[in-house]
Amino acid sequence: MKVTIVDYSSGNISSVINSFKEVAKDKVNIEVTADLNKIKSSDKVVLPGQGSFKSCIDALNKINGLTEALTEFAINNKKPLLGICVGLQMFADIGYEESETKGLGWISGIVSKIDNQNGKYKLPHIGWNQINIVKQSKIFENITNNSHMYFVHSYEFLPNDKNVISATTDYSSNIVCSVEKENIFGTQFHPEKSDKLGLKIIDNFMNI
């Protein structure tokens, strides 16, 4: 099996790479690339994201044919894809970080700034927080409800269809922190920075 981590210059993704390699050991081939043919021939794809919504979308769009290849992989061919942090947010139709930016449009909705209630809540939302699992998800196999995961973000994904939400976290309001739609998975938290439970989520994704 081959799992591809998309390398499109979205910031430092070394922790993502290291965590996937740690879980994979010798059982799974982990490839880090933006090569379209290698992505298309993969069994599973991981879309990391560090930085702003706009900077990540711009970086994806700079690589000719990459967004089309990812859409073909996830939407047309229905192969498993995991988005992490901004990687999840980019599933949306539109993001409003920096400026209004068109997303991938895979899961209808928008990405907007977390309401910090006039400064009552610090932004970015950073550190460990509990997740509330609201529906069965393949990536939460053997993960206990109210487990702690690691977050770093100031913007949240607001999907139109609430049925795609698999977990939320309480920070200022109920923030969507995980989605599952058929073969598409996303976490707002960073599984690669969430200790053993995060590694279990990575393992669950690789076993789908």
C-alpha distance (Angstrom), angle and dihedral (degrees) to the residues before:
residue distance angle dihedral
M1 . . .
K2 3.78 . .
V3 3.80 123.9 .
T4 3.80 115.9 -170.4
I5 3.81 123.2 -155.6
V6 3.80 107.0 -156.9
D7 3.80 110.5 -125.1
Y8 3.79 107.4 -160.8
S9 3.83 100.9 143.4
S10 3.80 98.3 -93.7
G11 3.79 93.1 150.0
N12 3.78 130.7 -81.8
I13 3.82 108.0 -14.6
S14 3.80 96.0 165.1
S15 3.83 92.5 112.8
V16 3.82 89.7 54.6
I17 3.80 91.3 49.5
N18 3.82 93.3 46.2
S19 3.82 93.7 48.4
F20 3.80 93.9 49.5
K21 3.79 91.2 47.4
E22 3.80 90.6 48.6
V23 3.81 91.4 53.6
A24 3.80 94.7 40.1
K25 3.80 95.9 50.3
D26 3.80 104.5 166.0
K27 3.80 96.4 -33.7
V28 3.81 98.4 79.6
N29 3.78 131.7 38.2
I30 3.82 108.8 -127.9
E31 3.79 114.1 -160.7
V32 3.82 125.7 -174.9
T33 3.79 110.5 -157.9
A34 3.79 148.9 117.8
D35 3.81 92.1 -144.4
L36 3.81 106.1 133.4
N37 3.80 96.3 -146.3
K38 3.80 92.4 48.9
I39 3.81 90.3 50.2
K40 3.80 92.1 49.0
S41 3.82 92.0 50.3
S42 3.82 93.7 48.9
D43 3.78 124.1 108.6
K44 3.79 93.2 -143.3
V45 3.81 135.2 9.2
V46 3.81 131.7 -150.9
L47 3.81 118.1 -155.8
P48 3.81 109.5 -163.6
G49 3.78 122.6 -171.5
Q50 3.79 132.9 -164.6
G51 3.79 124.1 167.3
S52 3.78 128.8 25.9
F53 3.80 126.6 -22.2
K54 3.81 90.0 -114.9
S55 3.82 95.1 48.2
C56 3.81 91.8 49.9
I57 3.82 94.3 47.5
D58 3.81 90.2 46.0
A59 3.82 90.6 50.7
L60 3.83 91.1 50.2
N61 3.80 91.5 48.5
K62 3.81 92.7 50.1
I63 3.81 90.2 67.7
N64 3.76 105.3 76.3
G65 3.81 111.8 -118.6
L66 3.82 96.4 -0.9
T67 3.81 98.4 118.1
E68 3.81 89.6 46.4
A69 3.82 91.3 49.8
L70 3.82 91.4 50.1
T71 3.80 91.7 47.8
E72 3.80 90.5 49.6
F73 3.82 89.6 49.7
A74 3.80 97.5 47.5
I75 3.80 105.8 26.7
N76 3.81 105.8 28.9
N77 3.81 100.7 30.8
K78 3.83 95.7 31.5
K79 3.79 94.5 -139.5
P80 3.83 119.4 159.2
L81 3.81 115.0 -87.4
L82 3.81 127.7 177.7
G83 3.80 121.5 -159.2
I84 3.81 118.0 -161.9
C85 3.83 123.5 -156.6
V86 3.83 105.9 -43.3
G87 3.81 85.1 9.7
L88 3.82 86.3 69.0
Q89 3.81 93.6 42.5
M90 3.80 91.4 55.2
F91 3.83 89.4 66.0
A92 3.83 86.0 76.7
D93 3.80 128.5 95.1
I94 3.80 94.9 -122.1
G95 3.80 138.5 8.8
Y96 3.79 125.4 -159.7
E97 3.81 101.4 -159.8
E98 3.83 111.0 124.5
S99 3.81 90.6 -16.7
E100 3.80 138.8 -10.7
T101 3.81 104.3 -69.3
K102 3.78 130.3 -179.8
G103 3.81 113.5 -120.1
L104 3.79 131.1 -156.8
G105 3.81 92.3 -83.5
W106 3.80 95.6 -140.6
I107 3.81 95.0 129.0
S108 3.78 113.5 28.3
G109 3.81 113.8 -119.6
I110 3.78 144.5 77.7
V111 3.81 138.8 -93.6
S112 3.80 114.7 -133.6
K113 3.78 138.5 164.3
I114 3.79 117.3 -78.6
D115 3.82 110.7 -105.6
N116 3.80 101.5 -116.3
Q117 3.82 91.2 -171.6
N118 3.80 95.4 -118.3
G119 3.78 94.6 -46.9
K120 3.79 97.5 -42.3
Y121 3.82 88.6 120.1
K122 3.80 121.7 45.1
L123 3.78 119.2 -124.7
P124 2.91 130.6 -113.9
H125 3.78 94.8 48.1
I126 3.78 96.0 -131.9
G127 3.78 133.1 174.7
W128 3.80 138.6 24.4
N129 3.77 120.5 -19.7
Q130 3.79 136.3 166.2
I131 3.78 120.5 -104.3
N132 3.79 123.2 -143.5
I133 3.80 109.6 -147.2
V134 3.80 105.6 -145.2
K135 3.79 99.6 176.8
Q136 3.76 138.6 16.7
S137 3.78 110.6 -86.0
K138 3.78 128.7 -179.8
I139 3.79 91.1 -130.5
F140 3.83 91.5 56.8
E141 3.80 95.0 58.7
N142 3.85 106.3 143.3
I143 3.81 91.7 -0.1
T144 3.81 112.0 130.0
N145 3.80 118.8 -130.8
N146 3.84 114.0 -103.9
S147 3.81 91.4 29.1
H148 3.80 115.0 155.1
M149 3.81 121.2 -111.0
Y150 3.79 131.8 179.6
F151 3.82 119.8 -106.1
V152 3.81 136.4 -172.0
H153 3.82 113.9 170.3
S154 3.80 145.7 110.2
Y155 3.81 97.5 -165.7
E156 3.80 131.0 63.6
F157 3.79 135.6 -154.2
L158 3.81 114.7 -120.5
P159 3.82 107.7 -167.6
N160 3.79 118.8 -161.8
D161 3.80 91.9 -140.0
K162 3.79 108.3 60.3
N163 3.83 90.2 -165.9
V164 3.83 90.2 77.7
I165 3.83 91.1 63.0
S166 3.80 111.6 103.5
A167 3.83 99.0 169.8
T168 3.79 141.1 9.2
T169 3.77 135.1 -165.9
D170 3.80 127.7 -149.0
Y171 3.79 112.7 -120.7
S172 3.80 116.0 134.3
S173 3.82 85.5 -32.8
N174 3.79 138.7 -5.3
I175 3.80 101.0 -58.6
V176 3.79 120.1 -163.4
C177 3.80 105.9 -118.0
S178 3.80 101.9 166.6
V179 3.79 137.0 26.4
E180 3.78 135.7 -174.0
K181 3.80 123.8 -171.1
E182 3.79 113.1 168.5
N183 3.84 103.3 -65.8
I184 3.83 95.6 -7.0
F185 3.81 119.0 94.9
G186 3.79 130.7 176.6
T187 3.79 138.9 178.2
Q188 3.79 125.3 -164.0
F189 3.80 88.4 -162.4
H190 3.80 122.0 69.0
P191 3.82 110.8 -107.1
E192 3.80 89.1 -174.9
K193 3.83 88.7 61.7
S194 3.81 96.5 39.4
D195 3.79 99.7 88.2
K196 3.84 120.1 -131.5
L197 3.80 95.6 -17.0
G198 3.78 90.2 53.5
L199 3.80 90.4 51.2
K200 3.82 87.8 51.1
I201 3.82 89.8 55.2
I202 3.81 89.4 50.7
D203 3.79 89.4 49.1
N204 3.80 90.9 49.2
F205 3.80 91.0 52.7
M206 3.79 92.1 49.7
N207 3.81 89.9 50.7
I208 3.81 95.6 52.9
